[in-house]
Amino acid sequence: MSMEMNKPVPRPGILDIAAYVPGKEHAPGVARVFKLSSNETPFGASPKAIEAFRAAGEHLERYPDGQATELRQAIADIHGLNTANILCGNGSDELLGLLCHVYLGAGDEGIITEHGFLIYKIQILAAGATPVTVKEKDRTVDVDAILAAVTERTKIVFIANPANPTGTYVPVNEIRRLQAGLPKHVILVLDAAYAEYVRRNDYEAGLELVSSNPNVVMTRTFSKIYGLAALRVGWMYGPVDVVDALNRVRGPFNMNAAAIAAGAAAIRDQAFTQKAVAHNTLWIEKVTKAFESIGLEVTPSVANFVLVHFPDIEGKRAADADEFLTSRGYILRAVRAYGFPNALRMSIGTEEANLGVIAALTEFMGHKA
């Protein structure tokens, strides 16, 4: 006899999910705050994107284009792609969730890595499947460890490249080796949210791999370098079969009109983007050297943030530094949930913000500024 329930109950597994916690935004009692906890660009959005956003506000009574044609065409033009292989979403988060929803079910496994983006695990669990976490090597995705974890239940593998919160990356030859070693029915998801920032000859975001393989998809976002985090704009480049499957279950108007218009304008303004890249390349190096000079360890990063490791000394740990910085208006990201209890992640900000954090941490570590 079944037990009578006195309230609605979620299906098994849902309440086991730890909800995603964004980077904090506020420093109570501090007049001026520099938010460096969410990897947002210090340059904001392109003026052309802002103009397109405002123009979209003139016709809020109209439904958006359900195919996001203008945005898909802009992406295709800039990257030299076929629009049939492009799917846009309400942030890349939606697309990652759709992939799990469509390709995973009870009894299936999805592979994630030790310090990978927390959303992967959440979406795998939400689909009723089992997340399998593999160890990383030197805070970098380990291809051999992933291949060793593949079973007959594996249906999807998530790789953030570059990775967050480490800022490390996997060279293209290793990604190719990973794809070659996976069963043909297993989807390899290359999450290239920070690809625009990378300046390495042996890095490839995933366009070529998708073009030449039926089981690889690449996701990208407009939340980072394009400065449209508030609008939630993401896109996926994938085989037509995968795009077709996701199109069948996504919301018919999953992209709002302002996001479509601003996204198209943002990606076409590549001169604006290049300024952001140049600023980031300069400051990643400066910040890394400054932190190392005061005795902090920094994981080498190719993205727009650095993972800073603190000494295991009373009063000098990450939690102490976080409190010290917050009291001065500098908000960094605690990364305990990512497996780094004694580190903070700092997004590269304006020159003023970067110099301010350097000065504050120099004081915190007991060095003279």
FILO-386526 format. One record per residue (C-alpha): residue in one letter; x, y, z. Coordinates in steps of 0.5 Angstrom, whole numbers, plus 500, padded with zeros to 3 digits. Each point is the difference from the previous one (the first is absolute). Layout:
<atoms>
AXYZ ...
</atoms>
This chain:
<atoms>
M500500500 S503507498 M501505505 E496506500 M503507499 N498506503 K504505495 P503499493 V507497500 P505501494 R503493497 P505497503 G507503500 I498507499 L500502507 D507497500 I503506495 A504505504 A497507497 Y505504496 V502506504 P503506496 G506505502 K498505505 E498507498 H500504506 A505502506 P496503505 G502507503 V505501494 A498506496 R504498494 V500493498 F504496494 K496494498 L506495498 S496493501 S496499494 N505500494 E496506497 T504505496 P502507502 F499503493 G492498501 A496499493 S502503493 P496507499 K497497494 A497494504 I498505505 E496504494 A497494498 F498498506 R496507501 A497499493 A497493502 G497504506 E495504495 H496493498 L499496506 E493498498 R503496495 Y503493500 P507499499 D503496494 G499492502 Q506499496 A504505502 T502501493 E504507501 L504497505 R502494497 Q502503493 A504505504 I504494503 A500496494 D503506496 I506502506 H502492500 G499498493 L494495502 N494497497 T494503504 A496493500 N506498505 I499505505 L495500506 C499506504 G497500507 N499504507 G507500502 S504494498 D497497507 E494498496 L503497494 L504495505 G494499504 L497498493 L505495498 C499497507 H493500499 V500497493 Y506495501 L500497507 G495496504 A499496506 G506495500 D504504496 E507503502 G503507498 I507501501 I503507504 T507502502 E502501507 H500508500 G495501494 F494505500 L495498505 I494500495 Y502494496 K499496507 I493503501 Q498499493 I502493500 L496499507 A494504497 A500495494 G499494505 A507497498 T507499504 P505505500 V507497500 T506504502 V507499498 K506503503 E504505497 K508500499 D503507502 R494503500 T499499493 V495495497 D503493499 V498496493 D502494503 A496500506 I494502496 L501494495 A501495506 A494502503 V495499494 T496494501 E494497496 R495505504 T504506497 K496505496 I504507501 V506503502 F501507502 I506504499 A501507501 N506503496 P503504503 A497498507 N497504505 P502501506 T507498498 G502504493 T503494498 Y499497493 V501493496 P504501493 V496498494 N504494499 E498497506 I493502499 R500496493 R503494504 L494500505 Q495500494 A504495497 G500495506 L492501501 P495496498 K496503494 H494501503 V503504506 I499507500 L506504501 V498507502 L505505500 D498506504 A504506497 A497506504 Y507503501 A503499493 E500507497 Y506501506 V504495498 R507501497 R503494499 N502497493 D498493502 Y493501503 E494499495 A493502503 G497494496 L497503494 E505495496 L498494504 V493501499 S500501493 S504493499 N496496505 P493498501 N500499508 V504507502 V496507502 M503506502 T497505504 R501508501 T498506504 F499507499 S500501508 K508501500 I503504495 Y494503496 G497502507 L493498499 A500496507 A493503501 L497498494 R502493500 V502498493 G504494499 W501496493 M502493498 Y503497494 G498493499 P499494495 V493502496 D497493504 V502503507 V497507498 D494497497 A498496506 L501506505 N496504496 R494495501 V500501507 R503507502 G495506501 P497503494 F502507502 N506498504 M504506498 N497507501 A500506495 A505504504 A505494500 I499499493 A501507498 A506502505 G504493499 A500501492 A502507501 A506498505 I503494496 R500505494 D504505504 Q507496500 A504507501 F497501507 T501492501 Q507501499 K501506505 A498495505 V504495498 A506504500 H499503507 N499493503 T506497497 L504506503 W497499507 I500493500 E507500500 K501506505 V495497505 T504494500 K507502501 A497505505 F497495504 E506495500 S505505502 I496501507 G500492501 L494498497 E499494495 V496502493 T498494496 P502502493 S494503496 V498501493 A493503502 N498506503 F501498507 V505497505 L500495505 V504503506 H502495505 F501502507 P505497506 D497495505 I502505505 E496502506 G497507498 K503500493 R495495496 A495501495 A494501505 D504506503 A502503494 D493500497 E498503507 F506505499 L498502493 T493501501 S501505505 R503504495 G495499495 Y504495496 I495494498 L504493498 R497493499 A500495506 V501493496 R499495506 A495497496 Y505499494 G504496504 F505506502 P499502508 N506504500 A499504494 L497506497 R498501493 M501507497 S497503494 I504505496 G497507501 T502507498 E507503501 E497503507 A497493502 N506496499 L505505503 G496500506 V500493501 I507500499 A501505506 A495497504 L503493500 T507503501 E498503506 F496493502 M506496499 G504505504 H505503495 K501507498 A496503494 
</atoms>
